[in-house]
Amino acid sequence: MTSPSDLPSKDDLVKKTQVALSKLNLTVDQTEESTEHSNSLLLPQYKDITKFLDEATDEFEIGQLVHLESFGLYDAMSSIEIMDPKMDSGMILDSDLNKPPFNLRARLKPKEVLGIIDHLFNCEMTWHSGHSLSQTIFTCMYFHHVSELNQELFINDPNDDSTDSDSPIEFVILVLKSYVFGTIKCCHLVWDEMTKGNVYEEEDFSTNKYGISMYENFPDSQCIKLIEDAETWMEQHGCKWIREKGQHDCENVIRAILSRLHLRKSFLLVLMHMSQSRCQQYLQAQRHLNTSMQLLNGIKEGANVSLSLGVDVSGAFDPLINRKLVSQTPPRPIRLLTMQESINEMMNMLKSINATCEIINYKSATSLMNFLVYHASQQPSPCAFSRSILQSTICTENRILGKMSMFQLIKDSVTELTNPPYIYFASKIDIATSPKDDLIDENKSEISKLVHNFVDSTVKPLTDLYRILCHNRSRQRRNMCKVLTDWDLLQEEAEHIDTKLQSLTNEEPLITEEGPSYSFHLSSWVYHRKLVLLEDILFLGFELDLYGTHEYMMIYWYIDYLLGVHYQHLERTHMHVTENKKSKKQQENLRLAPPPTSTVSLLVSQRLMIIAKQDICRGIHRTISALRKTGHAIFPRLEFDDESTRFWHRFRMYRTLGSPTILSYKDFKDMTQFDNITAMDLFNVSLQNFQAARSSIEKLLAMKPSELRMDFCHADFTKELQAMLRVCIANIVSLHKIIEECKENEIVTSHKQQKQKQRQKNKKSLTSSSVTPSSSSIQTQKLTSLRKDNKVANFEFKYHPWYPVITLK
């Protein structure tokens, strides 16, 4: 054993290491072999320094380390353990030694070409699902050598001993080359869109190309021609050769190869048309989208036959390329999507892009906003690329849908909800040609200036909101919390502008029971949008599974409050829209405004939706209160905080807002105590809430898409209403069962109490402890008897991600 005195000192170790470093020459000799090695695209320059490491560490003991003085914990955590296959990406594995070399000059059979095409398609869709290029597309060896696939490659091959019976080289230099090039161009167009940084985050998409070219200078039109040449050769020669071989599945192979070529060409044309500025070629893109979906459906229908035709080619894909491209990162194995999963992924992408093309036919600002809301809530969630396309379509270069100005969009949005005087958003030409009104004519420049100031202030918050709705769901909620302050400040500014506009237009207030009431057209619209944000933030918490079951009651109670405020606000807006309080001259100035019935129908549908949501939320939190009384709602005991702390945490983002009034934890406890209400009464009230919600939903289902402003998403809206309807019906059925169980348990409890009293009367001697049970003890016995069924409250979000079905299990 070595004694501590025999160990080399720190200075000796440093000195020996410096000597060894001085003898080490890291310059690679530029031999012919190393020159050929350096020309390789993927292989970096290496020099064997094993001998140097042995000499430098010859006298080291286990646990000793030579490091700089700045070496700290972060460096230790970021270091890679050499010769550990899970961390050392430069380590040569046994599988590498036994792996056959890749032969670019190999003549491939049709089934082998089909196998490579399908595997590459799986890699492409796996990249779209969020994995890196180095572990998906770049693993294809033909990707890195596609430009070398030409006739000379096979003619100049000295080892070529092929015969007439071998596969024609066109299967490689035409069919496979065109498909690989088409995939590369598709990936480049997708990468070009995603690098705009509109909507994707690290968890959504990976754009790192690791310095590898995607043949950016190769024209898209040339790639289309290459695919068409491959299709022509297949139809004239390739199909004939396959049939001559007389295989039993030759027709299936022919259809599979041709369908994949057609699909690649159609998808590439879609991306080419969608990449044009200002949505100029969306109609052409839509035609190719329909073709792509038809081809994909054909491949899916024949999946049982065609998906099993492809044959793997040894060396065509190298998953260890990631070790060479990302040498500084520990290897992370991934699972590629299956062919069936890839087809579903692409189909969802095409449907989402097709829906984006539909909104070019602009109907209204509210319809556009509703489309964004329901597009974001789709399941499965739209992929990052389709969401980026949507964001680019909605707003690029300060143009909406490539043709509208932000001023026009804000004008439409405000007008559809509050129906302000025409003079607010009138252009200079319209004002000049409008009937003269001396009072308004004198102030029209000031009115126009105030409204334009409002529009300028609204552009950023509204644009941010559109972009937020194109993010993934978790990012949506996070970013909504960030922009709340912007909408609160905008509301305050809009109220000041509304006050000035009332003075300039001599608006006459409505006389209500609460006093004079002014319309506040601009700030009413802002407040409406802010309230929707407040509600969605809390609702998304259920969808993202952020709350514990013990928090459901306070969350639904607060949403109930927000929906009540929102309903009152829309009711006030509806009152001002429907009240005929304008003079004839003012009505003439409103001649180009939307007819009042359009605004009224919108307000009616929105109030119905709010009532339905509010009744469901009330039914849920009142049911939970009743279950607490019966002892069925068993929640975990909080160890590190309490309910008041949770309340403050959940609603802290609302405390900085000027409106609506923030409610405190004391308000929550006071309004949900229900000391004087029995559990049975609460169950009955909850039952009425769900029945009322059901009635409101049925009225909404009977309304037309134009009345609802759901022109682009009526199917999704109907689907959501049906899900809400199922929630109501399921909770109604569940509450009936709970009420019946409570009644039965009460009868059993009553019989036991009567027997107990009878036994007490029959006793000959009464002691001081023989006291008639009090009402509180009777209630405790009731709870105990209810808990004897061993059932607890269960919350299942099986129909709608925001509203659970409450059962006892």
N, C-alpha and C positions, 0 to 999 in steps of 0.2 A: 504493500500500500504506500502511496506517495505521501510524504509528510508535507504540511503547509510550507515549510521552509524550502522544500525542493521544487515547488511550483514556480514557473517563471513570473517575474514581476510584470506589471502593466507596461512599464517603459520598454522592457525587453520585447514584449509581444508587439507593441506598436512599431518598434525599430525593425524587427524581423519582417513585419508586414510591409513596411515601406520599402525595404530592400527587395522583397519579392515583387512588389508593384513596379519598381524601377526596372526589373528584369523582364517584365511582361510587355510584349508588343502586341497591341490589339489590332494592328493594321492587317487586314486580310490580304494574303498574297494574291495578286491579280494573275493567277494562272488561267489557262484556257478553261479548266473545269470550273473555277470560281467565277469567271466571266459569264459562262453559260448559266451558272447558278444565280448570279445577280440579275440576269435578264428575266428570270422568272417573275411573274407578276405577284405571286403569293408568297414566295420563299424569301425571307430576309437573309442578310449576311450573318453567318455564325462562325466563330472560331473556338476550337476545343481548348478550354482553360482548366480542364480537370487537374492536370499536373500542377498548375499554379495554385489551385485551391488546396490540393493536398499538401504542398510545401508551406503555404501560409498558415494552415491549421494543424500542422504536424504535432505541435506541442500543446495544442488546446485541450483542455479538459471539457467534459460534458457540462454544458451550462454556461461556458465562457463565450463572450461575444465582443468583437471589435466594432466600435461604432463611433460616430461623431458625438460631440457634446450636446448637439441639438436633438439627438435621437430621443423621442418621447413615446408616450402611450399611443398616440395616433399613428406614428410610424410603425409601431409594433403590431397594431391592429390591421394596418394596411399591407403588411409584408406578406410574401408568399413563401410557403414552405417548399423548397426544392425537392424534387423526386417524390412528391405526393401527387398521385394522379388526379385527385380531386381539386388541387390548387395549382399545380405546375402545368400550365398550358403548353410549355415547350418540351415536355417529357415525351419520349418515344415509347408508345405503348406496345404491348405484345400484338394487339390487333393490327397496328401499323406495319409490323414486320411481316405478318402473314397476309397482308392485303395485296391482291393482285394489282399491278399497275394499270392506270387508265389508258386505254388505246383509242385515240381520237380517230384513227383510220379504220376502225372496225366497221364492217358492213352490217347494218342493222336490219333485222327482219321487221315486217309491219307491226307485229305484236310487241316487239321491243321498242319501236318508235312510240307506239301507243302507251306503253308502260312509262316511258320517260315523260311524255306529254302529261299524263295524269298525275305523276309524282310532282312535276313542276307546277301544275295547277294547285295541288295541295299546298305546296310551299308558298305560292303567291297568296292564297287565302289565309294561311297561317300568319303571314306578314301583316295582312290587313287586320287580323285579330289582335295585333299588338306586339308580336315578337320581332326580333332584329333581322335585318337583311343577312347578316353573317351566318345565321342559323337556319335560314329559309331559302331565299332565292339564290344566294351566293354559294350554296352547297352544290349546285348543279355545275358540273365541270364543263358542259357544253356552253354554259353562260359565258365563261371566261375565254372560250376559244371559238365563239360562234362566227367571228369574222374569218376564221381560217377554214371554215367548212365550204370548200369549193372543189371543182373537178381536179385541179392540179394536185390536191392533197392525196388523192387516190392514184392518180396516174404516176406520180413520182415516188410511190411507195415501193421500195425494193423488196419488201416482204410480202407483197401482194401476190398470192397464189390462188386468187378467186377463179371460179369457173362460171359458165353461163347459168348454172343452176343457183348461184348465189343471188342475194337480193340486189336490185339495182341501187347504185349509189345515190340516185335521186331521192330515195327515202330519207337520206341523211342531208344532202346538200340542198334539197328543196323543201321537203315536208318538215323535217325536224328543224332545219335552220330557220324557215319562215315562222314556225310557231315560237321558237326561242326568241327570235328578234321581236315578234309581236308582243310576247310577254315582257321583254325588256322595255319596249316603248310604252306599254301600259303602265309598268312600274314607274317609269320616269315621269309620265304625265301625272300619276297619283302623287309621286314625291314632289313634283313641282307645285301642286296644289297645297299639299300639306306643309311645305316649308314657308308658306305665307304666315304660319303661326296663328291662324284664326281661332281654332277651337281645341286642338289636341294638346294633351298633357303627356307626361312621361308614361303614365299608366295606359294611355290610349294607343300610342303609335310611336314607332322608331324610325327616324329619318337619317340616321348615321350611315353613310355609304362607305366609310373606312377607306376613302381615297380611290375607290374603284369606279371606273367609268361606266355609265349606262348608255354609252354611244349617243350622247346628246346631239352630236353633229350629223347623225344619220337621219335623213328626212323621214317624217311620218308617212308621206305619200309613197316613198320608195318601199317602206315596210308593207304598206297595203298592197302594192304591186307584187311584192315578193310572195305574200300569202295568196294572192289571186293566181300567180304562176303555179304555185304548189297545188291549188285546187284544180286548175286546168290540167296539169300533168296527171294528177290522181284520176280525174275523170276519163282522160284519154289513154293513159298507159298503166298507171298504178293499179287501178281496179282490174284491168285485164290480166295483169301479171298475177295478182292475188287469186283471181278465179282460176287461172291455169294451174295453180298449185293444187286446186281441188280440195282444199280443206273444208271440213263440214261447217265451220263457222266463218267462212270467208266473207259472206254478206254482212255479218255483224261487225267484222273488223273494218270493212269498207265504210259502213255507216258511221262507226265510232270515230274513225280518223277524219272523215269529211265533216261531221258535226262539230268536232273540236276546232277544226280550221275555220269553219263558218262562224262559230261562237267567238273565236279570238278576233277575227276581222270585225265583227259587229261591235264587240266591246271596245276595241281600239277606236273605231269610228265614233262611238258614243263619247269617249274621253276627248277625242280631238274636237268634236263639236262643242262639248261642254267647256272646253278651255278657252273658247273665243270670248273676247271682251263684251261686256254689256248684254249678255244673254242673247246674242244675235242669232245663234244657230240652235236654239233649244228645240225648235220644231223638228229639225232634221235629226237631232239627238234622240228625240222621243220615238221616231220611226225605227231607229236602230235599237233602241231599248226594247221595243215590243218584239223585234226579231230576236234579240238576245234572250229574252225571257221564254219565247217559244222554243228556241233551240235548247235552252237549259231544261225546260220541262220535258222535252223529248229525251234528253240524256238521262234525266231523273226517272222517267217512266221505264226506260230500258236498262235501268241500273243493274238489275239482277243478272243481265247478260253481259252488257258492255263493260261493266266495272271489273269483271273477272278476266277480261281478255288480255289486258296488259301483262307483259313479262318484264321482270326486273333485269336491268343490265348492270353487271358487275363494274364498279368504279365510276358509274355515271354520276353518282351523288356521293359527296364526301362530307359527312357531318362534322369531321374534325378540322375543316377549314376555319371554323370559328376560333380554334386555338392559335392559328397563325395570324388571323386578322386582329384579334383582341388578345394579344399575348400578355398584356398587363392585367387582365381580368381573369379570375378563376372561371373555368368552364362551367356552364349551367345547362344541363340537358333539358330539352323541351320535347313535347309530344306534338308531332304534326297532326293537323286535322285529317280525318279520314275523307275519302272521296264524297261520301254522303254528306258529311258535315261541311265540306267545302262547297258543295252545290247549294246547300241551304244558306250558307254565308253569302254567296254571290247573289242568290235570289233575293235575299233581304236587302242587299245593297242596291240591286237594280230597281226593286220596288220603291225604295226610298228616293233614289235619284229621279225615278219617273214621277213620283209625287211632287218633287221639287220643280220639275218642268211644268206641272199643271198650274202652279201658282203664278206663272207668267200672265195668265188671263186674269188680271187683277179685278176683284169684285168690290172689296171694301177693306178699309184698314183693320176693322174688327175681325173680318174673316181671315186676314193674313196673320193677325196675332193668335187667333184660335188655332190656326193650322200649326204654328210654331209650338204652341202648348201641347197639342195632342201628338204631334210628331215626336216631341221629346219624351213623351210618356209611353211610347210604343214598347211592346215586349215581343221578341227580344229587342234590346236597345239598338238604334241605328249605329252603324259603324262610324269610326272617326272620319273616314273619307267622305261619306255621304253627308255627315253633319257639316263638314268644311265646305262642301259644294253648296249646301243650303245657305250657309252664312255668306258665301261669296255672291250668291244669287240675290239675297235679301238686300245687302248693302255693300257696294263697292264703288269707290271713287265718289262718295257722297250722292250716289244715285240708288234709288230703290227699284229693284227688279230691272235694272239697266235702263230705265226710262223715266222714272218719277223723281222729283226733287223731295227732299225731306220736308220742305214747307208744305207741299201738297199732301204728303202722308199725315203730317200732324194736323193739318186742316181737316182732312177726312175723319181722322180718329176723334177729334174734339167735336166735330159737327154731328157725327153719328150718335154720340152719347148725350150731348147737352143742347144741340141745336142753337148755337149762338146767333146773334144778328149777322146778317149777310155782310155788313160793312166791316166786320172784324177781319175777315180773311179775303176781302175783295181785292183784286188786282187794280192797278192804276187805270187800266182801260175800262174795266167794269164800273169803277166808281165814276169815271168821266161820262159814261153813257147811261148811268142810272138816273132815275127821276130825281130832280133836285129837292133837297130838303135843306133849308137855310141853316138850321141848327147843326145838322150832321155835316153839312158841306164845310162849315167853318172849322170843324174839329177833325176832319177826316185824315189829315196828315198826322196829327197827334195820335189818333187811334191806330193808324197803320204802323207808326213807329213803336207804340207800346206792344202791339201784337207781334211785330217782328222781333222785338227784344225777347218776348216770351218764347217764340219759336227757336231763336238762337240758343236760349238757355235750355230748351228741351231736347235739342238734337243729341247731345252727348248721353244724357240718361236713357233716352229711348233707344239709341243705337246700342248702348251697353246692354240694355235689357234684351234686345234681339240677339245679340251675340251670346249672352248667358244662356238663352233657351236653345242654343246650338251646342252647348257643352254636354258632357255626361252628367248624370243625375246628381252625383255627389258634388261635382264642381258647381252645378247650378245652385244648390242650396248655399254653398260657401260664398259664391259671388253675389247672390241675392242679398245676403247679410251685409256685404260690403257696400252695395249701392243704395241701401235704405236711406242713409244720410243725404245722398244726392237728391233723392225724391222728396225728402222732407224739406230741404232747402228750396227746391223748386216749387213746392206747394206754398211756402211762405212768400216767395217772390210773386207767384201767380196771384195770391190774394191781394197783394199791393197793386198789381196791375189791374185786377178786376175792380178794385175800389175806384181807381182812376177812370176806368172805362165806364163805370156806372155814372160817374159825374159828367163825363163827356157826352154820353148818349141820353142823359136825363132818364135813366131807367126808373120806372115806378115799382116800388116793392109790393110784394103780396102781403096782405094783412092776414096773419094767422093768429091762433090762440096764444102763441108764444111771442107775438109781436111782429114787426115788419121783417120780411124775408126777401133778400136779394138773390139773384140767380147764381152769381159767381161761376160763370161758364167755364173759364179756364182752370181755376183751382179745383172745381168739382171733378173735372176730368183727371187732374193730377192725383187728387185724393182717392179716386176710384182705383187708379193703377197702383197706388201705394198700398191700399188695403188688400188688393189681390196678392201683392208681394208678401205682405205680412201673413196672410192665410197659407200661401204656398210653402213658405219657409217651415211652418209647423207641420203641414201635411207631409212634406217630403221627409221629415224625420221618421214617420211611420214607414214610408217606402224604403228608407235606407236603414231601418232597424236601429235607430239611435236611442230609442227610449226603452226603459224597463217597464214591465207591466204595472209596477207600483206608481209610475208616472202618468199612465194613461188618463186617469181621472182629471188631473190638473191640466193636461194638454187639451183634451177635448172640451173641458170647461172654458179654457181661454179662447179656443177657436169658436166656441159658441158665442162668446162675448164679441169677438171680432166680426163674426157674421151678422150679429145683431146690429152693430154699428154700421156695417156695410149696407144692410137692408134699409136702415133709416136714411142713409145718405142717398141711395138710389130712389127711395120714396120721395125724398125732398126734390131730387132732380126731376123725377116724373111729374111732380106737382107743378114745377116751373115750366116744363115743356108743354104740358097740356093746358095750362091756364092761358086764356086769350086776354092778354093785358096790354096789347100793343095797339097803337093808333093805326089808322089806315095808311098814313105815309110810311110808318115804320114797317108795316106789312109789305108794302111795295118794295122796300129795300131788302126784304127777306125773300123775294120772289124766286131767286135761284138756289135757295137753301133746300136741303132734302125735305120731302113732305113729312109733316109731323108724325104720320102713322109709322114710318120706318123707324124713327127714333123711339116711339112708344112701344112698338113690338119688341125692339131690342131690350128696352128697360124691363118690359114684362117678363121676357124669357130669363133675363139675368136675375131678377128678383125671385122668380120661381126656383131657379137653380140654387140660389142662396138659402131659400126657405127649406128646400129639400136637404141640403147639407147641414143646416142648423138643426133640423129635426132629428137627423141621424146622430149628430154629435150629442144633442141633449139626451136622446134615448140611450146612448152608450154610457155617458158619465152618470146618468141617473140610475141605470141598471147596476153600474159598479157600486154606487152608493148603497143601493138596496142589498147587494150581495155582501157588502161590508157589514150591514146590520144583521144579516142572517148568518154571518160567519163563514160564508163560502169563498169570499175574496181574501185569500191568504197571501200576503206579500212578504218578501224578505225583510229582515230587520237591518236597517242601515247602520253600518259600523263606523264609517269614516266621515259621514255628514248626516244631515237630517233633511226632512221634507222641505223646510223653509229655504235651506241652502240650495236644494235642487230647483225649487221654484225660481229663486233669483237667477240661477245659472241658465235655466231654459229660456227666460224672457229678458235677459240682460241686454240684448241688442235693441229692444224696444224702449229702453229707459232714456235714451238720448233724443227720442222723437218728440216733436211738439204735439202731435195728435196721432191716433186717438189717446185718450187718457190711459195711462199705465195703471193696471190693477196690482194691488199688493197681495202678499201671502195672507194677510188678515182678511182681505176681501174674499179670497178663495175659501178660507175656513168658515167665514160667516155665512157665505152663500151656499155652502155644501154640507152644512151641519145636519140639517133635517132632523132636529131632535124631536119635533112635535109631529113628525110624519112617520107612519109605520112603513116597514119594508114592503108590505102588500100594496099600499097606496103608491109607493115609488115604482113598483113593477107595473102597476096599471097605467100610471102616467107615462112611463117609458113605452109601453105598448101603444098608447095613443100617439106618441111622437113618431114611432116607426110607421104607423098607419097613415099619419099625415104626410110623412116623407114619401111614402108609396104613392099617395094621391098626386102629389106635386110632380113626381117623376113621370107618371102616366100622362099628365097634361103636357109635359115637355116632349114626350115621345110623339104626341099627336101634332106638334107644331111643324111647320115647314122649314127646310134648311135656310131659306132666305130670311125668315123671321128670326131664326136663331143666329144668323151670321156664321153658319157652319158650311159654307159653300164648298170648301176644299177638304173638309174632315168630318162630314156628316156621319160616315160609317163608323169612325172612331168614337165620335160623340155618342152615337146610339149604343155602341158597345159599352161605353162607360155607364150610360144610364141603365142599361140592362144589368150590369154588374152591381150598381147601387140598388136596383130593384131586388136582385137576389139577396143582397145583404139585408134589406128590409124584411123580405118574406122569411128568410132564415131566422132572423132575430124575433120576428113575431111568433113563429112556431116554437122557438126555444123558450120565449117568455111564457107562452101558454103552458108549456110543460113545467117550467119553474113554479108558476103560480099554482098549478094543480098539486105539485109536490109540497108546496108550503101549506096549502089548505089541508092536505092529508096529515102532515106533521102537526099542524095546529089541533086537529081533532084528536090525534093520539095524545098530545100533550094535555089537552083539556080533560080527557078521560082519566089520565094519571093523576091530575090535580084533584079531581072529584073523589077518586078513591083514597087519595092521601088525606083529604079533609074528613072523609067518613071514618077513616081509621082513627084520626085524632079525636073525633067526637065520641067514639066508642071507648076511649080510654077512661078508666075510672078515676085516675088521679092525674091532674095537670100540674106540670112543673112550669117554672118560669121560662124554660127554654121552648115550651110548646106555644109558639107564636104563629098566628095565621100568616101564611106567606104573603109578602108584600108584592106590589106590582113589579118592582125591579127584579125580585127573585123569580117571579113567574116569567118575565122576559128572558132572564138568563137561562131558565129551563127550556124555553122555546128555542133559543140559539143552540143549546146543547143537543136538543133532540134533532135539530136540523143538521148539525154537524155529524150526527151518528151515521148518516148515509155515506160518509167518507168521500163526498164529492166536493170538488173545488172548481172555481171559475176558470174557464179555458177560453183563450182568445185566438181565433183562427182567421187569418187574412187570406181566405181561400177564394173569394170572389173579387175583392177590390183591395189594392195595396194600402188604402187609407182607412178603410172601415172594417172592423173585425165582426165575426159572428161569435156571440158570447153563448157558451154552453156550460153545462155542469158535467164534469167527468170525474 
